[in-house]
Amino acid sequence: MANLQIKGIDNELYNELKKIAAEEIRSVSQQTVFLVKDYIAIRQKIRGAKNRGQVLLDSPGSRKMTENQRRSFPKLERRGKM
């Protein structure tokens, strides 16, 4: 397994990371690996999305619209494509 050393992290950021790690019952190292993995997974999901709207729909807490709700919105024409 590889090792990673982070230089130049300010005290405020380190203290926040340490606080979150304690809340999640992880070491600072474990929390850092968790956050990096989570970021990479989110980034890959966003890159694989078809468009920005899909990213919003797939984000936590979003509510997908039903077909009837979609029909109730008027179709918007794209700028410059009339």
C-alpha positions in Angstrom: 0.0 0.0 0.0 1.2 3.5 -0.8 1.8 6.2 1.8 0.7 9.8 1.4 2.2 12.8 3.2 0.3 16.1 3.1 2.4 19.2 3.6 1.3 22.7 4.2 -2.2 22.0 5.7 -3.2 24.9 7.9 -4.2 24.3 11.5 -7.8 25.2 11.1 -8.3 22.7 8.3 -6.4 20.0 10.3 -8.5 20.6 13.4 -11.7 20.4 11.5 -10.6 17.1 9.9 -9.6 15.8 13.3 -13.0 16.8 14.7 -14.9 15.0 11.9 -12.7 12.0 12.3 -13.5 11.8 16.0 -17.2 12.1 15.3 -17.0 9.3 12.7 -14.9 7.2 15.1 -11.9 7.2 12.6 -8.3 8.2 12.8 -7.3 11.3 10.9 -5.6 9.0 8.4 -8.7 6.9 8.0 -10.9 9.9 7.6 -8.6 11.4 5.0 -8.7 8.2 2.9 -12.5 8.1 3.3 -12.9 11.6 2.1 -10.6 11.1 -0.9 -12.5 8.0 -1.9 -15.8 9.7 -1.5 -14.7 12.7 -3.6 -13.4 10.5 -6.4 -16.7 8.5 -6.5 -18.7 11.7 -6.7 -16.4 13.1 -9.4 -16.7 10.0 -11.5 -20.5 10.1 -11.1 -20.6 13.7 -12.2 -18.4 13.0 -15.2 -20.6 10.1 -16.3 -23.8 12.2 -16.0 -25.4 13.2 -19.2 -26.0 16.9 -18.3 -26.0 19.3 -15.3 -29.6 18.7 -14.7 -29.0 15.0 -14.3 -26.3 15.7 -11.8 -28.8 17.7 -9.7 -31.4 15.0 -9.9 -28.9 12.4 -8.8 -27.6 14.4 -5.9 -28.6 13.5 -2.3 -31.9 15.1 -1.2 -33.1 15.7 -4.7 -36.6 14.7 -5.7 -37.2 13.2 -9.1 -40.2 14.6 -11.0 -43.1 12.4 -12.1 -44.1 12.4 -15.7 -47.2 14.5 -14.9 -45.0 17.1 -13.2 -42.7 17.3 -16.2 -45.6 17.8 -18.6 -46.9 20.7 -16.5 -43.7 22.7 -17.2 -43.7 24.5 -20.5 -40.9 23.5 -22.9 -38.1 26.0 -22.8 -36.4 26.8 -26.1 -32.6 26.9 -26.1 -31.0 30.3 -26.7 -30.0 30.8 -30.3 -31.9 27.7 -31.5 -35.3 28.9 -32.6 
